[in-house]
């Protein structure tokens, strides 16, 4: 967001413009000084709008420094001046100044975590920019609105603004080419931030094409740099879900973009940033020969940048990559001939810290000092590492910069853990988690200048704390208090993963008090740690702990092969049973005495971790029979999201789906023969109108039918896929795909118009993405979006005839007095086992959420 400019007296104009130049260079304290001098000592001689604009600009600069009180005071002064302006003077210049102040206030609310107020204010800014005829302001404030809507969980409304409202403006043939290029550039960046990577790629490519057509050479490198960042994100996301060829293509596109920017003229910060992003990416990819060729030549370019926050972050990112090279130098010493010394890295960090001090930028200073602590952690100089970490923590107090604070609390925990100070380490990790709870929604859209990813920067905080709490190296079992804390952290991790998947804040969804576990239910929390697999068994009166020593890699390999054998064909049943016995020994066998002692347990609820999510727990085998023979089984990604409560009354099920073979978006979907047999019978059993079939099953008709709010169950039989990539989570409607987030929001929006909550969402004939450890997040994400209390679907695509048999039997069982969802699904699966012994056929089903 840029500060506003205006027309002042000559001396004042120079101070305003100097302030803008300093702001754009990342020298925020110096910009504040320049603008304050423009206001003093003859503030009363300034034009009213000029005063309002300067106070708005000051608020922006204070926000960047994390000085929220000063930012609030200055924007309030700006609004007070604008409010006092006579109605006769409220012309286009007034409206433009007011809109800029509103944009600044929206950013202030955003920075303080008040997304609702930010959204309301940015809507006012958009309307005011429109009145002023300020097209660029309209575009930027619409983008801000979309980000706020996404953070609040309104994915479809956010998408509409990004894909319809903004694109409509940008398609105007009369629009200035420079503004159009900037518009597509900003749109592409916003879409990358909200996780819509394919749209981001398209719009950045459009911006790039405009810069080429109209020879906008100054803009082109910046757009190309961001296109490289989007290609890198696409490479990471496709790699995570097992699409290796696509990942390689995006990887090469990212590297090509970075290399083109790095070789462009004239020399600019974009060149340096492109090389830094390329280096960071190559280190992540462990492409050491390319790393070796790149990093030694970067130091001069990075350290010669003129002082600014951008320059400081460039140095910090360079140092971060060098520290990562240093970490692995022993492991890959045969491929790394030249390794940075810790003294070289420290010198870069010292320079960055000195520049931050000179610029009076405590946030940048905190990052620099904290990274010095990380460097000394790597070389195991504990006292210096602790001292720098403590100083970095203190610096986050000055501007109340919580986004950075949790990093140093986490680092403090790691340092204490490394020195064997368990209790102090747990306290530090606990502080980091507590801070994370406050800033989680901000982390969804964190500034790309600071290297960040959920996998590297959030998930390990929870995992390492759980590992500390469950540590049995001294031969002592974890206490009940330790187990309580571990369960809390596992739940928090599951919630964070869902938020990261959905790109929105779920804290409002989870404000549910702790529920009491029924005496017939046991909850199991398995965790795959680095050197062991642990399980916490939660019973109504106590918790029991077990652990099996085994490297993570061995656990993951066994589970991958188990899932592959399960989903491929019935002929792999002998191999399936072998693996099922092994996993049973890990998870269930050590806890059998406690389960048997309880006596009346008939339902097991699993809060699963990692690759375990891809395994149907029903298929585990005790050597005599499958687990489903003893227990009903459910999966709960985060218990507070799906607080258990019995079905209140007989279900009324909406039914619909597509059975015709189709090709949609380049994907081929085969015919589903038993479509009408299944849907007609379920409609009959639940006494509801006939299903929407084939051509009738489209987004608009689905929304229209659901908007009555009369359905407590939604049963959809069509092809679909669940993935940890939201773009790869969808169901197939007629001649279109409905993405998971759209489906969830569509169901929720429609059902809110009635007074019947969605108790059950069934997605028949779907499957989870192969090779994606977090694919079940896709199903859970749809359920959360829809507000559904529980969801039933399949881990791999079910055979049509037995699938129809099971679904009809499931609804019959639900009609029995006192039947729970988990027990109904168990009985339906048992009816299949009688006819089809192969787990490939009956074990694919999973119940997610409320099991009662």
C-alpha positions in Angstrom: 0.0 0.0 0.0 1.5 3.3 -1.1 1.3 6.7 0.7 -0.7 9.5 -0.9 0.7 12.6 -2.6 -0.8 16.0 -3.0 0.1 19.6 -4.0 1.6 21.7 -1.2 3.7 24.8 -1.0 7.2 24.3 -2.6 9.1 23.4 0.6 6.2 21.3 2.0 6.0 19.5 -1.4 9.6 18.5 -1.2 9.2 17.2 2.3 6.1 15.2 1.2 7.8 13.7 -1.8 11.0 13.0 0.2 8.8 11.1 2.7 7.2 9.1 -0.1 10.6 8.2 -1.5 11.9 7.2 1.9 8.7 5.1 2.6 9.0 3.3 -0.8 12.6 2.6 0.0 11.6 1.0 3.3 13.0 3.8 5.5 9.9 4.3 7.5 11.3 6.2 10.5 13.0 8.7 8.1 9.7 9.1 6.2 7.9 9.8 9.4 10.5 12.5 10.2 10.0 14.1 6.8 6.2 14.2 7.0 6.3 15.5 10.6 8.5 18.4 9.4 6.0 19.0 6.6 3.3 19.5 9.3 5.4 21.7 11.5 5.9 24.5 12.5 3.2 26.1 10.3 0.5 23.4 10.4 -2.2 26.0 10.3 -0.9 27.3 6.9 -1.4 23.9 5.2 -4.5 23.1 3.1 -7.0 21.0 4.9 -6.7 18.0 2.5 -2.9 18.2 2.7 -3.0 17.9 6.5 -5.4 14.9 6.3 -3.1 13.2 3.7 0.0 13.7 5.7 -1.6 12.2 8.9 -2.8 9.3 6.8 0.7 8.7 5.4 2.1 8.9 9.0 -0.3 6.2 10.1 0.9 4.0 7.3 4.5 4.4 8.2 3.9 3.8 11.9 2.0 0.6 11.0 5.0 -0.8 9.2 7.0 -0.2 12.4 4.4 -2.0 14.5 3.7 1.2 16.4 -0.1 0.8 16.6 -0.9 3.5 19.1 0.8 6.2 17.0 -0.8 4.8 13.8 -4.2 5.0 15.4 -3.7 8.5 16.7 -2.6 9.8 13.2 -5.4 8.2 11.3 -7.9 9.6 13.8 -6.4 13.1 13.2 -6.8 12.6 9.5 -10.5 11.7 9.8 -11.1 14.5 12.3 -9.8 17.0 9.7 -11.8 15.4 6.9 -15.0 15.4 9.0 -14.6 19.2 9.6 -14.4 19.9 5.9 -17.4 21.9 4.7 -19.8 20.1 2.4 -19.2 22.7 -0.3 -15.6 21.6 -0.5 -16.2 17.9 -0.8 -15.0 17.6 -4.4 -13.1 14.8 -6.2 -9.9 15.7 -4.4 -11.6 15.4 -1.0 -13.1 12.0 -2.0 -9.7 10.7 -3.1 -8.1 11.8 0.2 -10.9 10.3 2.2 -10.6 7.0 0.3 -6.9 6.9 0.9 -7.5 7.5 4.6 -10.1 4.7 4.7 -7.6 2.3 2.9 -5.0 3.2 5.6 -7.5 2.6 8.4 -8.5 -0.8 6.8 -4.8 -1.8 6.8 -4.6 -0.7 10.5 -7.5 -3.0 11.4 -6.0 -5.8 9.4 -2.6 -5.4 11.1 -4.4 -5.6 14.5 -6.3 -8.8 13.5 -9.7 -7.1 13.3 -10.7 -8.6 9.9 -14.4 -7.6 10.1 -13.6 -4.0 10.7 -10.9 -4.1 7.9 -13.5 -5.5 5.5 -16.1 -2.9 6.3 -13.6 -0.1 6.0 -12.2 -1.3 2.7 -15.7 -1.5 1.3 -16.2 2.2 2.2 -12.8 2.9 0.6 -13.9 1.2 -2.7 -17.2 3.1 -2.8 -15.4 6.4 -2.1 -12.7 5.7 -4.8 -15.6 5.0 -7.2 -17.2 8.4 -6.4 -13.8 10.0 -7.0 -13.3 8.2 -10.3 -10.0 6.8 -9.1 -9.6 3.4 -10.9 -6.4 2.3 -9.3 -7.8 2.9 -5.9 -10.9 0.9 -6.7 -8.7 -2.0 -7.9 -6.4 -2.0 -4.8 -9.3 -1.7 -2.3 -11.2 -4.5 -4.0 -8.1 -6.7 -3.7 -7.9 -5.8 0.0 -11.6 -6.8 0.4 -11.0 -10.1 -1.2 -8.2 -10.9 1.2 -10.3 -9.9 4.2 -13.2 -12.1 3.0 -10.9 -15.1 2.5 -9.5 -14.6 6.1 -13.0 -14.6 7.4 -13.9 -17.8 5.6 -16.0 -16.4 2.8 -14.1 -18.1 0.0 -16.8 -17.8 -2.7 -17.3 -14.1 -2.0 -13.6 -13.5 -2.1 -13.4 -15.5 -5.4 -16.2 -13.4 -6.9 -14.4 -10.2 -6.2 -11.1 -11.5 -7.6 -12.4 -13.3 -10.6 -15.4 -11.2 -11.5 -15.4 -7.6 -10.2 -11.7 -6.9 -10.7 -11.4 -8.8 -13.9 -14.4 -6.9 -15.3 -12.5 -3.6 -14.6 -9.3 -4.9 -16.1 -11.0 -6.1 -19.3 -12.0 -2.5 -20.2 -10.3 -1.7 -23.5 -10.1 2.0 -22.6 -8.1 1.3 -19.4 -4.5 2.7 -19.4 -2.1 -0.1 -20.3 0.2 0.6 -17.3 -2.8 0.6 -14.9 -4.0 -2.6 -16.5 -0.6 -4.3 -16.1 -0.4 -3.1 -12.5 -3.9 -4.4 -11.9 -3.3 -7.9 -13.2 0.0 -7.9 -11.3 -1.7 -7.0 -8.0 -4.5 -9.4 -8.7 -2.0 -12.3 -9.3 -0.2 -11.5 -6.1 -3.4 -11.5 -4.1 -4.5 -14.8 -5.6 -1.1 -16.4 -4.6 -1.6 -15.1 -1.1 -5.1 -16.7 -0.8 -3.9 -20.0 -2.3 -5.4 -19.7 -5.8 -2.2 -20.4 -7.6 -3.4 -21.3 -11.0 -5.4 -18.0 -11.3 -2.3 -16.2 -10.0 -0.2 -17.7 -12.7 -2.7 -16.7 -15.4 -3.0 -13.1 -14.3 0.7 -12.6 -13.8 1.2 -13.9 -17.3 -1.4 -11.4 -18.6 0.4 -8.6 -16.8 3.7 -9.8 -18.2 2.3 -9.8 -21.8 1.0 -6.2 -21.4 4.5 -5.1 -20.2 6.0 -6.6 -23.3 3.4 -5.3 -25.7 3.6 -1.7 -24.4 7.4 -1.9 -23.5 6.8 -1.2 -19.8 10.4 -2.1 -19.1 10.5 -0.7 -15.5 7.5 -2.8 -14.5 8.4 -6.1 -16.3 11.1 -7.4 -13.9 8.9 -7.0 -10.8 6.0 -8.9 -12.5 8.4 -11.6 -13.7 9.8 -12.0 -10.2 6.3 -12.6 -8.8 5.5 -15.0 -11.6 8.6 -16.9 -10.5 7.3 -16.9 -6.9 3.9 -18.3 -8.1 5.6 -21.0 -10.2 7.7 -21.9 -7.1 4.5 -22.2 -5.0 2.9 -24.4 -7.8 6.0 -26.6 -7.8 5.8 -27.1 -4.1 2.1 -27.8 -4.0 2.1 -30.2 -6.9 5.1 -32.0 -5.4 3.3 -32.4 -2.1 0.4 -34.2 -3.8 2.6 -36.5 -5.8 2.4 -34.8 -9.2 6.1 -35.0 -10.0 6.0 -34.1 -13.7 3.9 -31.0 -13.1 6.2 -30.1 -10.1 9.3 -30.3 -12.4 7.6 -28.1 -15.1 6.7 -25.5 -12.5 10.2 -25.7 -10.9 11.9 -25.0 -14.3 9.5 -22.2 -15.0 10.3 -20.6 -11.6 14.1 -20.9 -12.2 13.7 -19.5 -15.7 11.8 -16.5 -14.4 14.3 -15.8 -11.6 17.3 -16.2 -14.0 15.7 -13.8 -16.6 15.1 -11.1 -13.9 18.6 -11.7 -12.5 20.1 -11.0 -15.9 18.0 -7.9 -16.7 19.1 -4.3 -16.9 19.2 -1.8 -15.3 20.5 -3.3 -12.1 17.8 -3.1 -9.4 16.6 -4.7 -6.1 14.5 -7.1 -8.3 17.7 -8.7 -9.6 19.0 -9.3 -6.1 15.6 -10.6 -4.9 15.4 -13.0 -7.9 18.8 -14.5 -7.1 17.8 -14.8 -3.4 14.6 -16.5 -4.2 16.4 -18.8 -6.7 19.0 -19.7 -4.0 16.4 -20.4 -1.4 14.4 -22.6 -3.8 17.6 -24.5 -4.9 18.5 -25.2 -1.3 15.0 -26.5 -0.6 15.4 -28.8 -3.6 18.9 -29.9 -2.5 20.3 -29.1 -5.9 23.8 -28.5 -4.5 25.8 -28.0 -7.7 23.4 -25.1 -8.7 23.6 -23.8 -5.1 27.4 -24.0 -5.2 27.5 -21.9 -8.5 25.1 -19.2 -7.2 25.7 -18.3 -3.6 29.4 -17.2 -3.6 28.6 -14.4 -6.1 25.6 -13.1 -4.3 27.2 -11.6 -1.2 28.6 -8.5 -2.8 25.3 -7.6 -4.5 23.3 -8.2 -1.2 25.6 -6.2 1.1 25.9 -3.3 -1.3 22.2 -2.5 -1.3 21.4 1.0 0.1 19.9 0.8 3.6 16.1 0.1 3.7 13.9 -2.6 5.2 13.9 -4.3 1.8 17.7 -4.4 1.8 17.7 -5.7 5.4 15.3 -8.5 4.5 17.4 -9.3 1.5 20.4 -9.8 3.7 18.4 -11.8 6.2 17.1 -14.1 3.5 20.6 -14.6 2.1 21.8 -15.4 5.6 18.9 -17.8 6.1 19.9 -19.8 3.0 23.5 -19.8 4.0 22.6 -21.1 7.5 20.6 -23.9 5.7 23.7 -24.7 3.6 25.8 -24.8 6.8 23.3 -27.2 8.5 23.7 -29.8 5.8 27.3 -29.3 4.9 28.5 -32.4 6.7 25.8 -34.6 5.1 26.5 -33.3 1.6 30.2 -32.4 1.9 31.1 -34.4 -1.2 28.8 -32.1 -3.3 29.6 -28.8 -1.5 33.2 -27.8 -2.2 32.7 -24.3 -0.8 30.7 -23.8 2.3 30.0 -20.5 4.0 31.7 -20.1 7.4 29.6 -19.1 10.4 31.8 -16.0 10.7 30.8 -14.9 7.2 27.1 -15.4 7.9 27.4 -13.5 11.2 29.0 -10.6 9.5 26.1 -10.3 7.1 23.6 -10.5 10.1 25.6 -7.9 12.1 25.4 -5.5 9.1 21.6 -6.0 8.7 21.1 -5.4 12.5 23.2 -2.2 12.3 21.1 -0.9 9.4 17.9 -1.7 11.2 19.2 0.3 14.2 20.1 3.2 12.0 16.7 3.2 10.4 15.0 2.9 13.8 13.2 -0.3 12.7 12.8 -2.6 15.7 10.9 -5.2 13.7 13.7 -5.7 11.2 16.2 -5.5 14.0 14.4 -8.3 15.9 14.6 -10.5 12.8 18.3 -9.8 12.5 19.1 -10.4 16.1 16.9 -13.5 16.2 18.7 -15.0 13.2 22.0 -14.5 14.9 20.6 -16.6 17.7 19.6 -19.3 15.1 23.1 -19.2 13.7 24.7 -19.8 17.1 22.2 -22.5 17.7 23.4 -24.3 14.6 27.1 -24.1 15.7 26.0 -25.0 19.3 27.2 -22.0 21.1 24.3 -22.1 23.5 24.9 -19.1 25.7 25.3 -16.7 22.8 22.3 -18.2 21.1 20.2 -17.7 24.2 21.4 -14.1 24.6 20.5 -13.1 21.0 17.2 -14.9 21.2 16.3 -13.1 24.4 17.2 -9.8 22.8 15.1 -10.6 19.8 12.2 -11.4 22.1 12.6 -8.1 23.9 12.6 -6.2 20.6 9.2 -7.7 19.7 7.8 -6.1 22.9 8.5 -2.6 21.6 6.1 -2.6 18.7 4.1 -5.6 20.0 5.1 -7.6 17.0 3.5 -11.0 17.8 4.1 -12.4 14.3 7.8 -12.4 15.0 7.6 -13.1 18.7 6.5 -16.7 18.4 9.5 -17.5 16.3 11.9 -16.5 19.1 9.9 -18.2 21.8 10.1 -21.3 19.6 13.8 -20.8 19.1 14.2 -20.4 22.9 12.4 -23.7 23.4 14.7 -25.5 21.0 17.8 -24.1 22.7 16.6 -25.2 26.1 15.6 -28.6 24.8 19.1 -29.1 23.2 20.6 -28.4 26.6 18.4 -30.9 28.4 16.3 -28.3 30.3 13.0 -30.0 29.7 10.7 -28.1 32.0 12.0 -24.7 30.8 11.8 -25.8 27.2 8.1 -26.9 27.6 7.4 -23.5 29.1 9.0 -21.7 26.2 7.2 -23.9 23.6 4.0 -23.2 25.5 4.6 -19.5 25.1 5.2 -19.9 21.4 2.0 -21.9 20.9 0.0 -19.3 22.9 1.4 -16.5 20.7 0.6 -18.6 17.6 -3.0 -18.8 18.7 -3.2 -15.0 18.6 -1.5 -14.5 15.2 -2.5 -17.6 13.2 -4.8 -15.8 10.8 -2.1 -13.2 10.1 0.3 -16.0 9.1 -2.1 -17.1 6.3 -1.0 -14.0 4.4 2.4 -13.3 5.8 4.7 -11.0 3.8 6.6 -13.1 1.2 9.8 -11.1 1.9 10.3 -13.2 5.0 10.8 -16.9 4.2 7.8 -18.7 5.5 5.8 -21.8 5.0 3.3 -23.7 7.2 5.4 -26.9 6.9 8.6 -25.2 8.2 7.3 -22.5 10.5 4.1 -23.6 12.2 3.8 -27.4 12.2 7.1 -28.1 13.9 6.3 -25.9 16.9 3.4 -28.2 17.8 5.2 -31.4 16.9 8.3 -30.6 18.9 6.3 -29.6 22.0 4.3 -32.9 21.8 7.6 -34.8 21.4 8.9 -33.1 24.6 5.8 -33.8 26.5 5.8 -37.5 25.5 9.6 -38.0 25.9 10.3 -41.3 27.8 14.1 -41.3 27.4 14.5 -41.3 31.2 12.3 -44.4 31.5 9.5 -42.4 33.2 6.0 -42.5 31.6 4.4 -39.1 30.8 2.2 -37.8 33.6 -1.6 -37.4 33.1 -0.9 -33.6 33.0 1.7 -34.2 30.2 -0.8 -36.3 28.3 -3.5 -33.6 28.7 -1.1 -31.0 27.3 -0.1 -33.2 24.4 -3.7 -33.8 23.4 -4.3 -30.0 23.4 -1.3 -29.5 21.1 -2.3 -32.3 18.8 -5.8 -30.7 18.5 -4.2 -27.3 17.9 -2.0 -28.7 15.2 -5.0 -30.3 13.5 -6.9 -27.0 13.6 -3.9 -25.2 12.2 -3.6 -27.7 9.3 -7.3 -27.1 8.5 -6.9 -23.4 8.6 -3.9 -23.6 6.4 -5.8 -25.7 4.0 -8.9 -23.5 4.0 -6.9 -20.2 4.1 -9.2 -18.8 6.8 -9.5 -18.4 10.5 -11.5 -21.1 12.3 -11.2 -19.8 15.9 -14.8 -18.7 16.0 -15.9 -22.2 14.9 -14.1 -23.9 17.8 -15.3 -21.8 20.7 -17.0 -25.0 22.1 -16.5 -26.1 25.7 -14.8 -29.5 26.3 -17.2 -32.4 26.0 -17.3 -35.4 28.3 -16.4 -38.7 26.7 -19.0 -41.4 26.9 -18.0 -44.5 28.8 -18.5 -46.6 25.6 -16.1 -44.5 23.5 -12.3 -44.3 23.4 -10.4 -41.6 21.5 -6.9 -42.4 20.2 -4.3 -39.8 19.3 -1.4 -41.4 17.3 1.6 -39.2 16.5 4.4 -40.1 14.1 7.5 -38.6 15.7 11.1 -38.7 14.4 12.1 -41.8 16.2 8.9 -43.4 17.5 5.2 -43.7 17.0 3.2 -42.7 20.1 -0.5 -43.2 21.0 -2.5 -41.5 23.7 -5.7 -43.4 24.5 -8.3 -41.2 26.1 -11.0 -43.0 28.1 -13.8 -41.4 30.1 -11.8 -41.6 33.4 -8.2 -41.7 32.4 -5.5 -41.5 29.7 -3.1 -44.3 28.7 0.1 -43.9 26.8 2.1 -46.2 24.5 5.1 -45.8 22.2 6.8 -48.0 19.6 10.4 -47.1 18.7 10.7 -46.8 15.0 12.2 -44.2 12.6 9.6 -42.0 10.9 10.9 -43.1 7.4 10.1 -46.7 8.2 6.6 -46.0 9.5 5.8 -43.8 6.5 7.1 -46.5 4.0 5.0 -49.2 5.6 1.9 -47.0 5.6 2.5 -46.0 1.9 2.7 -49.6 0.8 -0.3 -50.6 3.0 -2.4 -48.0 1.3 -1.2 -48.9 -2.1 -2.0 -52.5 -1.6 -5.4 -51.7 -0.2 -6.5 -49.4 -3.0 -5.1 -51.3 -6.0 -7.0 -54.6 -6.2 -8.6 -57.4 -4.2 -5.7 -59.7 -5.3 -3.4 -57.9 -2.8 -5.4 -59.1 0.2 -2.6 -61.3 1.7 -0.2 -58.3 1.6 -2.9 -56.1 3.1 -3.4 -58.5 6.0 0.3 -58.6 6.7 0.6 -54.8 6.9 -2.7 -54.6 8.8 -1.3 -56.9 11.5 1.8 -54.8 11.8 0.0 -51.5 12.2 -2.4 -53.1 14.7 0.6 -54.0 16.8 1.8 -50.4 16.7 -1.5 -48.7 17.5 -3.9 -51.1 19.2 -2.1 -54.1 20.8 -0.3 -52.1 23.5 -3.6 -50.6 24.6 -5.7 -53.7 24.5 -5.5 -54.3 28.3 -6.8 -50.8 29.0 -9.6 -51.2 26.4 -10.6 -54.6 27.8 -10.5 -53.4 31.3 -13.0 -50.6 30.4 -15.3 -53.4 29.2 -18.0 -51.5 27.4 -16.1 -49.8 24.7 -17.8 -50.2 21.3 -16.6 -47.1 19.4 -13.0 -46.0 18.6 -12.5 -42.4 17.4 -9.1 -41.7 15.9 -7.4 -38.2 15.6 -4.9 -39.3 13.0 -1.6 -37.9 12.0 0.4 -37.9 8.7 0.2 -41.0 6.5 -2.1 -42.7 9.0 -4.9 -40.5 7.6 -4.8 -42.5 4.4 -5.3 -45.8 6.1 -8.8 -47.1 7.0 -8.5 -48.0 10.7 -11.3 -50.5 10.1 -8.9 -52.7 8.2 -6.4 -53.2 11.0 -6.1 -56.9 11.9 -5.3 -58.5 15.3 -4.3 -61.8 13.8 -7.8 -63.3 14.0 -10.0 -60.6 12.5 -10.4 -57.0 11.4 -10.8 -54.2 13.9 -14.3 -53.3 12.5 -15.5 -56.7 13.8 -15.0 -55.4 17.4 -15.6 -51.6 17.2 -17.4 -48.9 15.3 -14.8 -46.5 14.0 -14.7 -42.7 13.2 -12.1 -40.1 12.4 -12.1 -36.6 13.9 -9.6 -34.2 12.5 -10.2 -31.8 15.4 -12.7 -32.8 18.1 -14.0 -29.3 18.9 -14.9 -28.8 15.2 -17.2 -31.9 15.4 -18.5 -31.9 18.9 -20.4 -35.2 19.2 -24.2 -35.2 19.7 -26.8 -37.8 18.7 -29.0 -37.4 15.6 -31.9 -35.2 16.8 -34.6 -36.8 14.5 -35.1 -38.8 11.4 -32.9 -37.6 8.5 -34.3 -35.9 5.4 -31.7 -36.3 2.7 -31.2 -34.2 -0.4 -29.9 -36.6 -3.2 -28.2 -35.9 -6.4 -25.4 -36.8 -8.7 -24.0 -37.5 -12.2 -23.8 -41.0 -13.7 -23.1 -40.1 -17.4 -19.5 -40.4 -18.6 -18.0 -36.9 -19.0 -14.8 -35.0 -19.9 -14.5 -31.9 -17.8 -11.5 -29.6 -17.7 -9.4 -32.1 -19.5 -10.3 -35.0 -17.1 -12.2 -38.1 -18.0 -14.9 -39.5 -15.7 -16.4 -42.9 -16.4 -20.1 -43.8 -16.1 -21.7 -44.7 -12.7 -24.2 -47.4 -13.5 -26.0 -47.6 -10.1 -26.7 -43.9 -9.7 -30.5 -44.0 -9.8 -30.7 -47.3 -7.9 -28.8 -45.7 -5.0 -30.3 -42.2 -5.0 -33.9 -43.3 -5.5 -33.8 -45.8 -2.6 -32.2 -43.2 -0.3 -34.8 -40.6 -1.2 -37.5 -43.2 -0.5 -36.0 -44.2 2.9 -35.7 -40.5 4.0 -39.0 -39.5 2.5 -37.6 -36.7 0.4 -38.2 -35.5 -3.2 -36.6 -37.3 -6.2 -32.9 -36.8 -6.8 -31.3 -34.3 -9.2 -29.8 -36.5 -11.9 -27.2 -35.8 -14.6 -28.2 -32.6 -16.5 -30.2 -31.4 -13.4 -27.1 -31.6 -11.1 -25.5 -28.2 -11.6 -24.3 -25.5 -9.3 -27.4 -23.3 -9.7 -30.0 -26.0 -9.3 -28.1 -27.5 -6.3 -28.1 -24.1 -4.6 -31.8 -23.6 -5.4 -32.8 -27.0 -4.0 -30.7 -26.7 -0.8 -31.9 -23.1 -0.2 -35.2 -24.5 1.3 -33.2 -25.4 4.4 -35.3 -28.5 4.9 -32.5 -31.1 4.5 -30.6 -32.5 7.5 -28.5 -34.8 5.2 -27.0 -34.3 1.8 -26.1 -37.4 -0.3 -24.2 -36.8 -3.5 -23.2 -39.7 -5.8 -20.6 -38.5 -8.3 -17.0 -38.7 -9.1 -14.8 -36.5 -6.9 -11.3 -36.1 -5.4 -10.0 -35.0 -2.0 -6.6 -33.4 -1.8 -4.5 -31.2 0.5 -4.5 -28.8 -2.5 -7.9 -26.9 -2.5 -7.8 -26.6 -6.3 -7.6 -30.4 -6.5 -10.5 -31.0 -4.2 -13.7 -31.2 -6.1 -16.9 -33.1 -7.1 -18.1 -33.5 -10.6 -21.4 -31.8 -11.5 -22.9 -31.8 -15.0 -20.2 -30.4 -17.4 -18.4 -28.6 -14.5 -16.3 -29.2 -11.5 -17.4 -27.8 -8.1 -14.4 -27.1 -6.0 -14.5 -28.3 -2.4 -14.5 -24.8 -0.8 -17.3 -23.7 -3.2 -19.4 -26.8 -2.4 -18.9 -26.3 1.3 -19.8 -22.6 1.2 -22.7 -23.3 -1.1 -24.2 -25.9 1.3 -23.6 -23.6 4.3 -25.1 -20.5 2.7 -28.1 -22.4 1.5 -28.7 -24.3 4.7 -28.5 -21.1 6.8 -31.7 -20.0 5.2 -33.6 -22.7 7.0 -33.5 -24.0 10.6 -32.3 -27.5 9.9 -28.5 -28.0 10.5 -26.7 -30.4 8.1 -26.1 -33.5 10.3 -24.6 -35.7 7.6 -22.8 -35.1 4.3 -22.2 -38.2 2.2 -20.0 -38.0 -0.9 -20.4 -41.4 -2.6 -18.0 -42.5 -5.4 -15.2 -40.1 -4.5 -11.5 -40.8 -3.7 -8.5 -39.2 -2.1 -5.4 -38.1 -4.1 -2.7 -40.8 -4.4 0.5 -39.9 -2.6 -1.0 -37.1 -0.6 -0.6 -37.5 3.1 -3.1 -34.8 3.9 -5.7 -35.6 1.3 -8.4 -36.3 4.0 -8.1 -32.6 4.8 -10.1 -32.1 1.6 -13.0 -34.1 3.0 -12.7 -32.5 6.4 -12.4 -29.0 4.8 -15.7 -29.5 2.9 -17.4 -30.6 6.0 -16.2 -27.6 8.0 -17.1 -25.2 5.2 -20.6 -26.8 4.9 -21.2 -26.7 8.6 -21.9 -30.4 8.4 -21.6 -32.3 11.7 -20.2 -35.4 10.0 -19.2 -36.6 6.6 -18.9 -40.1 5.0 -16.9 -40.8 1.9 -14.3 -43.2 0.5 -10.5 -43.2 0.6 -10.3 -44.7 -2.9 -13.0 -45.1 -5.5 -15.5 -47.8 -4.4 -16.9 -50.4 -6.7 -20.2 -49.3 -7.9 -22.5 -52.2 -7.0 -21.1 -52.9 -3.4 -21.0 -49.2 -2.8 -24.7 -48.8 -3.6 -25.4 -51.8 -1.3 -23.5 -50.2 1.6 -25.0 -46.8 1.2 -28.6 -48.1 1.2 -27.8 -50.3 4.2 -26.2 -47.4 6.0 -29.4 -45.3 5.8 -31.5 -48.3 6.9 -29.2 -48.7 10.0 -29.5 -45.0 10.8 -33.3 -45.5 11.1 -32.9 -48.0 13.9 -33.7 -46.6 17.4 -30.6 -45.2 19.2 -28.3 -45.9 16.2 -25.1 -43.8 16.1 -23.5 -42.8 12.8 -20.4 -44.9 13.6 -22.4 -48.0 14.5 -24.6 -47.6 11.4 -21.6 -47.5 9.1 -20.0 -50.4 10.9 -23.1 -52.6 10.4 -23.2 -51.6 6.8 -19.6 -52.5 6.3 -20.1 -55.9 8.1 -23.0 -56.6 5.7 -20.5 -56.1 2.8 -17.8 -58.3 4.5 -20.2 -61.2 4.4 -20.3 -61.0 0.6 -17.0 -59.4 -0.3 -14.1 -60.5 1.9 -11.4 -58.3 0.3 -10.7 -55.1 2.3 -10.3 -53.3 -1.1 -14.1 -53.4 -1.4 -15.4 -52.8 2.1 -12.6 -50.9 3.9 -12.6 -47.7 1.8 -15.3 -46.0 3.8 -14.4 -43.3 6.4 -16.7 -41.4 8.8 -15.2 -38.0 9.6 -16.6 -35.9 12.5 -19.5 -36.5 14.8 -19.8 -40.2 15.4 -22.9 -40.3 17.5 
